[in-house]
Each structure stands twice: as structure tokens, then as C-alpha cells.
Amino acid sequence: SKVFYFLLVIYYGWFQIVMFQVPHMLLVLGAGVMVFIVLDAFMNRTILSKSLTAEIGLWLVFGLISLFSGLVVAKNQDYLLDTITTYFQFLILIFSMVYISDRDKNINFFLNVFISLTVICALTTVFRGYNAGGGRMSMGPEDNPNGLGITMAIGICCVLYKIDFNKFFHSLMSTLAILLFVYVTFLTGSRKSFLSII
């Protein structure tokens, strides 16, 4: 499930923006995450509902209310179903994050995944960035500079969470990563992301 989750994040946050979209790839990768979680729960006799937090339960109720009320009032039913499907896919991914964190007893895997994504996005912007207009840079024509700036800000949070000043090489690489992320945030011209970093 971790391999599928890593591939899903890289595909969603980088590959489909910089390269090309593969039809139904998000659905395939998300299904891979859940299939292996269900297999793990079955093999270890773990009850899946233990990872169903109160927040996820509330988001589930919100999604169902949105679906049923939308079926009554929405003019474009196809758009409604597409949006609700995306919502529930993200909800399933949040559930998988809780399940994997419970099994690992930490969140290091997700921090490492997001740091990896942020590094890939930053290097792509620096070496083959796209001029999004107004002197702002992004990864490609389909990428929003503000979204890229938010990715950099969250990446800095993940690096700061994991930084270990007792290890010189680790702290050096962490500092270089933070400087890279700040530089890319400047390139995006995202003021809100820069304020988030501060």
C-alpha cells in the first residue's frame, strides 16, 4: 500500500502536471492502496473501523449529505457525481494515511513522501520551469504557481519536523532543502506561501 501511495502522490502532484495524464490512473493507484490495506487488515486480523476517526466520520456524513442534497438541487448531475467521487477518493486516502500511521506508530512515511514530492517539484521548477506570466514560475502550463508555493511551504514544515541537529549531514541536507524550497517559493511569486513559510 505504501508503494501505491507513493506513486499516487508523485503522479498527482508532479507527473500529470509535467508529463501527461493517464486515464483513470488515480483510481487505479488509489484502489491499489486500499486493496493492500484490506489484505493487511485481513492477514493481521485488524478491524478497519479502528482507523475511522471522528473527523473522517464527519467528512463522510458531509459527503453523503452533499451527494443527496446535490441530486435534488444540482443542474449538472454529471459534474456533481464527478466532484463527489473525487471527494470520496480523497477521503479514502485520508483513511489510508490514518491506517498506515497506526500500523507504523509514526507519520515518518508520509513526511518522507511529501518531502520527496517537494524536492522533485522544486528541481523541476528550477531546471525546466514554465513562465506562468507576470514573472511567476511554475512546473508547467497546467500548474498554478500558488499551488506550487503551498507545496513548498508544506515541504518546509515536513523538513523542520524531521530535522535532526545532532547529525551534521542530515541537518546540512535539511538546511539546503529548506533554502531550495524558499527559492522556488520566490520564483512562484506566491505571497501567501511566503508568509506561511515565515
PyMOL commands that set and color helices and strands:
alter all, ss='L'
color gray80, all
select helices_A, chain A and resi 2-18+25-43+48-51+54-73+77-104+108-128+145-162+168-188+191-197
alter helices_A, ss='H'
color red, helices_A
select strands_A, chain A and resi 130-133+136-138
alter strands_A, ss='S'
color yellow, strands_A
deselect
rebuild
show_as cartoon
